[in-house]
Amino acid sequence: RVCANMGAGLNYLHGTGHGMGAYLNVHEGPFGIGGGAHAASSLSPTAKLRYLEEIRAGAFVSDEPGYYRQGHFGFRIESDLIATPTTTPFHFGDRRFLAFDYLTLVPMCPALLDLDLLDDAQLDYLNALHRTCRDTLLPLLSADALADPADAHRARAWLLETTEPLSRSAPAPLPRAAAA
């Protein structure tokens, strides 16, 4: 799918991610993911030093895929990740591979997802993310934890509804209007 989209000329003209937390700046190095509209050969020596380092275990990185239609609209989905060592079925010497674990515990809005565009692994990933959000956040949204019990009730109801398991057999629920 990625190659098909590239062949159609789809490019969201910004990097997919960057380092974060070293100096509390926006778009920090020491690495970047994707150059957007800039080829690595066009970067200044300083930019190359700042954005072309390898990603190492324990590094914090932003994940910012998006789409912009010039003159019309644009969107990004931004999340924060941490690079963690992982095991793979193939090994190349002592080279270790990394996975990215989500730090942003916010579920994806089901009404904005076209499940027909996802393969089974992607659907499983979203359901696992939603389970993690639910399991982690639900205990924090108790009536005792929040100043207003009504807020706790609304937040819990939203989280439970939004993190329901996704399947292609049922359309994604439309979000309900928040109660005033």
NORKA-V297712 format. One line per field, one symbol per residue. ss: DSSP state (H for helix, E for strand, C for the rest). A space follows every 50 residues. Layout:
ss: ???
This chain:
ss: CHHHHHHCCCCCCCCCEEECCCCCCCCEEEEEECCCCCCHHHCCHHHHHH HECCCCCCCEEEEEEEEEECCCEEEEEEEEEEEEEECCCCCECCECEEEE EECCCCCCCHHHCCHHHCCHHHHHHHHHHHHHHHHHHHHHHCCCCCCCHH HHHHHHHHHHHHCCCCCCCCCCCCCCCCCC
